[in-house]
Amino acid sequence: MIQRTASTIPVQMLRMTDGLIVNQALYAAASLRIADLLRNGPGNIRELAAAVQVNEQALYRVLRFLTGQGVFRETRSREFANSALSEWLRSDVPGSVRRIALFRGGSYFVSALTGLRDAVATGVPAHDAFGRLRQNPEEA
């Protein structure tokens, strides 16, 4: 039996469970082109939300979460700027990872993962990847 103390709490394991949350927050930021909007410097949350026509408070929570991950920087209260990481989400940067973030956060990729437990149990793939791509070529 594991003796639980502050030094034995499996922090690394707990952080691994954040993967889907981080994935979806990155997907939201990439699909809304937040890094592109911040290419010329900081922007306040009200202006950013208005520019992409989303709920201001919800966007604020997502950007605060990603700031905690080092993706964006909060330069002043409710004002965000790109960090070295978020620069890679810009669509005009050579080697940008924006399209990868969109693919890995999109329903095609995520739906395959949500069925993983059942696929392991049954041996049946979570979904027909090639069939889905034939029906939804925009996801390719």
Protein Blocks (a to p, Z undefined) as FASTA:
>chain_A
ZZddfklpcfklmmmmmmmmmmmmmmmmmmnommmmmmnoccdfklmmmmnopafklmmm
mmmmmmmnomaccfbghiacddfklmmmpmkbghiaklmmmmmmmmklmmmmmmmmmmmm
nopafbdfklmmmmmmmlZZ
